[in-house]
Amino acid sequence: MTRIAFVLLLLTPTLKAQEEIAETPAASTATERYVWNAEHDPNGIGKFYKGREIAHVMGFAGAVWLERDTREEEERLTLLVKSLKLKPGDVVADIGAGSGVISAIMAEQVLPTGFVIGVDVQDEMLLRLQENARRKGVTNIVPIKGTQQSSSLAPSSVDLAIMVDVYHEFEFPYEMMADISKAMKPGGRVVLVEYRMEDPTVPIKLVHKMSQRQARKEVEQPEFNMKWTETIDVLPRQHIIVFTKQSQEE
Ligand SMILES: C[S@@+](CC[C@H](N)C(=O)[O-])C[C@H]1O[C@@H](n2cnc3c(N)ncnc32)[C@H](O)[C@@H]1O
């Protein structure tokens, strides 16, 4: 492919564009795994993984947007959490929890013995998550500081790990998934909630969308031992893509 054709492909806001960009070959080191391109979507970081450009991390200023009054109507957060069918006693990891809007809804569902671990890389987000939880009287959320390559979760400790509008901004998606996979109990579920790339009418920047096909390509790598189980399509703008951690024998 010529350089001009390649750049045009990058700038074309279609599903095809995300999936047709030359793929990173199977690679074992971070340098081989990722591809950097000087010309790229301004909303992305210029780093590509399996044909997808990684988005910028939402800064702390975005917390106000995460807490906006219209979010329930736009994203149906209550319905999202209901569709996860959480049980009392579940250990839930909200990875990229931000200011904890979804952590708080989930925390209620796992009472009296379960809890939510709110993981984020930004101290300001974690502080706001704690303030919000205190204000709402929620006592079963544990904040944890992660890094760009690690969730800081203990091995085999989590029943359900969820990333709502987060995975596409992981700077090291391979390393994060390898780490999250280790933190899952066998049979535990990993859930990606991402804006539907398949639907051009979904009003969000292109690098903030993901297709189901792309998500499965990234998560169902043999070393993660993760199998797609269902995609729950009840939300107006996002799909809820569910993977299950297989036991070693499966
Ligand atoms: C768009 S916000 C979504 C917040 C929350 N999930 C929600 O929907 O309200 C993305 C969050 O992911 C966090 N994040 C980005 N990369 C991360 C990583 N590697 N580990 C943990 N959190 C991360 C960011 O700091 C930010 O707070």
The ligand as an SDF file (V2000), in Angstrom:
LIG
                    3D

 27 29  0  0  0  0  0  0  0  0999 V2000
  -13.6420    7.8270   29.9100 C   0  0  0  0  0  0  0  0  0  0  0  0
  -13.1710    7.5430   31.5790 S   0  0  0  0  0  0  0  0  0  0  0  0
  -14.4410    6.3820   32.0920 C   0  0  0  0  0  0  0  0  0  0  0  0
  -14.6770    6.3560   33.5800 C   0  0  0  0  0  0  0  0  0  0  0  0
  -15.7680    5.3880   34.0740 C   0  0  0  0  0  0  0  0  0  0  0  0
  -15.5380    4.0420   33.5870 N   0  0  0  0  0  0  0  0  0  0  0  0
  -17.1210    5.8500   33.6790 C   0  0  0  0  0  0  0  0  0  0  0  0
  -17.6300    5.3680   32.6580 O   0  0  0  0  0  0  0  0  0  0  0  0
  -17.6890    6.7120   34.3930 O   0  0  0  0  0  0  0  0  0  0  0  0
  -11.7340    6.5130   31.4480 C   0  0  0  0  0  0  0  0  0  0  0  0
  -10.9730    6.3130   32.7330 C   0  0  0  0  0  0  0  0  0  0  0  0
  -10.0310    5.2500   32.5260 O   0  0  0  0  0  0  0  0  0  0  0  0
   -8.8540    5.5600   33.2300 C   0  0  0  0  0  0  0  0  0  0  0  0
   -7.7350    4.7680   32.6770 N   0  0  0  0  0  0  0  0  0  0  0  0
   -7.1020    4.9220   31.4930 C   0  0  0  0  0  0  0  0  0  0  0  0
   -6.1310    3.9950   31.3500 N   0  0  0  0  0  0  0  0  0  0  0  0
   -6.1620    3.2330   32.4780 C   0  0  0  0  0  0  0  0  0  0  0  0
   -5.4130    2.1050   32.9340 C   0  0  0  0  0  0  0  0  0  0  0  0
   -4.4180    1.5690   32.2220 N   0  0  0  0  0  0  0  0  0  0  0  0
   -5.7320    1.5720   34.1350 N   0  0  0  0  0  0  0  0  0  0  0  0
   -6.7280    2.1040   34.8900 C   0  0  0  0  0  0  0  0  0  0  0  0
   -7.4590    3.1740   34.5040 N   0  0  0  0  0  0  0  0  0  0  0  0
   -7.1880    3.7300   33.3160 C   0  0  0  0  0  0  0  0  0  0  0  0
   -8.7200    7.0510   33.0780 C   0  0  0  0  0  0  0  0  0  0  0  0
   -7.8890    7.6150   34.0620 O   0  0  0  0  0  0  0  0  0  0  0  0
  -10.1760    7.5180   33.1960 C   0  0  0  0  0  0  0  0  0  0  0  0
  -10.5160    7.8270   34.5200 O   0  0  0  0  0  0  0  0  0  0  0  0
  1  2  1  0
  2  3  1  0
  2 10  1  0
  3  4  1  0
  4  5  1  0
  5  6  1  0
  5  7  1  0
  7  8  2  0
  7  9  1  0
 10 11  1  0
 11 12  1  0
 11 26  1  0
 12 13  1  0
 13 14  1  0
 13 24  1  0
 14 15  1  0
 14 23  1  0
 15 16  2  0
 16 17  1  0
 17 18  1  0
 17 23  2  0
 18 19  1  0
 18 20  2  0
 20 21  1  0
 21 22  2  0
 22 23  1  0
 24 25  1  0
 24 26  1  0
 26 27  1  0
M  CHG  2   2   1   9  -1
M  END
$$$$
